[in-house]
């Protein structure tokens, strides 16, 4: 507090000294003609209430939701063309017909091949089924023969054993034994033949298994021919080219009688036939400079105009911002995609050039002033007001978006125009030595240098809190009230330039000049 008092007292003393001398012809670094010129360079405005929009402007191109280039899958001569440019088509509508002769022949050949495969498969299945039946019968018969032969062998063995016993008793002759042994040998031979027939059946079973594999192969061949027939039918259908989506024909590249190539059989990619656009939604694709892209985000409102309807404005929304920029001639831009509202589809067409304003911020019914009236210094912002203009008291409502406590008059007395140097304005810099007082060059009551506000033209700076800036207006959040008079320098004035020189190039002294009060304040700070 003591330090602040020590600073304020000398400032007040110096201000009084300057004021006393000004009445006796002592000028603030300007002669009388300079003061008059400076007075004319200052204008007065009032704090207004209204809407402010911060914008990023760019140009772009109107595009549809989707554009599809149509190519024919089949090759051949165009025999009928059912679509023209600007024709509206529905998905599935017939657009182009090709000569189907070749594909029709291919389809018939595929049908014949399939019929042959099916016949061969059916025949193989019938033969296999018959051979399987024969095998089962042979198995049954051989099993019976084997059982009979085995029984005969067992019976012959018993007879041989009995006959030998009788022969030892000399009840039968050797001839009888020889006959029974011969019978045993025959029975054993029959049994051996039956076993061989069993092994032959195993070979037959193996052959039937091979036939089953042949049937599987025949089944595969038939299925392959079925697929070939389906492809032939599809190629036949491909001679009738249909619309892939609902939309508008935007380009046509072929004529009736022209022979086209298929992209599936041509390395060049085939013949482009038509282009159809889905115009159920329209978009604007634009490029935004890297300096502005940080302000652009999806969801922001956009306003679009086109040369065809200069008086109309079309609204839209940002839907996409490219993640990566594109460098062209050392300039980096980012792609932005914006969707237009439904009403735009009735008037706008794809391909039109669009002038786009992206609303990056907006406030409504707020206090605002011309942007050039806002003065900034050391990170703080001020407005210049006539000395006799009403100040905003503590606790008054400043703007729609702020109710912060006001600034005390005792503090504002330190911020008069006579005591501020090196003031930087938005778009203009007031260098040290350029005074902001505009008419106190004459004696009291002389009426010289009357300003547009107070008679003596003196003004002071008050601190304010600013919001967004756009369209030449700056939002004032706190510090002034609606209707408050403010002063601003005419940026077009040729005499009051950034270098602090008058028309004749003489440096301005006085309170704002080197060695004046502002210089002292600068050194103290």
HELIX and SHEET records of a PDB file:
HELIX    1   1 UNK A    2  UNK A   22  1                                  21    
HELIX    2   2 UNK A   32  UNK A   41  1                                  10    
HELIX    3   3 UNK A  101  UNK A  168  1                                  68    
HELIX    4   4 UNK A  174  UNK A  238  1                                  65    
HELIX    5   5 UNK A  293  UNK A  295  5                                   3    
HELIX    6   6 UNK A  342  UNK A  346  5                                   5    
HELIX    7   7 UNK A  371  UNK A  373  5                                   3    
HELIX    8   8 UNK A  409  UNK A  412  1                                   4    
HELIX    9   9 UNK A  413  UNK A  415  5                                   3    
HELIX   10  10 UNK A  417  UNK A  419  5                                   3    
HELIX   11  11 UNK A  510  UNK A  512  5                                   3    
HELIX   12  12 UNK A  517  UNK A  524  1                                   8    
SHEET    1   A 2 UNK A  42  UNK A  46  0                                        
SHEET    2   A 2 UNK A 485  UNK A 489 -1                                        
SHEET    1   B 9 UNK A  88  UNK A  89  0                                        
SHEET    2   B 9 UNK A 247  UNK A 252 -1                                        
SHEET    3   B 9 UNK A 272  UNK A 289 -1                                        
SHEET    4   B 9 UNK A  48  UNK A  71 -1                                        
SHEET    5   B 9 UNK A 353  UNK A 370 -1                                        
SHEET    6   B 9 UNK A 301  UNK A 306 -1                                        
SHEET    7   B 9 UNK A 309  UNK A 321 -1                                        
SHEET    8   B 9 UNK A 331  UNK A 340 -1                                        
SHEET    9   B 9 UNK A 326  UNK A 328 -1                                        
SHEET    1   C11 UNK A  88  UNK A  89  0                                        
SHEET    2   C11 UNK A 247  UNK A 252 -1                                        
SHEET    3   C11 UNK A 272  UNK A 289 -1                                        
SHEET    4   C11 UNK A  48  UNK A  71 -1                                        
SHEET    5   C11 UNK A 353  UNK A 370 -1                                        
SHEET    6   C11 UNK A 473  UNK A 478 -1                                        
SHEET    7   C11 UNK A 459  UNK A 470 -1                                        
SHEET    8   C11 UNK A 380  UNK A 386 -1                                        
SHEET    9   C11 UNK A 374  UNK A 377 -1                                        
SHEET   10   C11 UNK A 423  UNK A 425 -1                                        
SHEET   11   C11 UNK A 428  UNK A 430 -1                                        
SHEET    1   D 4 UNK A 240  UNK A 242  0                                        
SHEET    2   D 4 UNK A  94  UNK A  98 -1                                        
SHEET    3   D 4 UNK A  76  UNK A  81 -1                                        
SHEET    4   D 4 UNK A 259  UNK A 260 -1                                        
END                                                                             
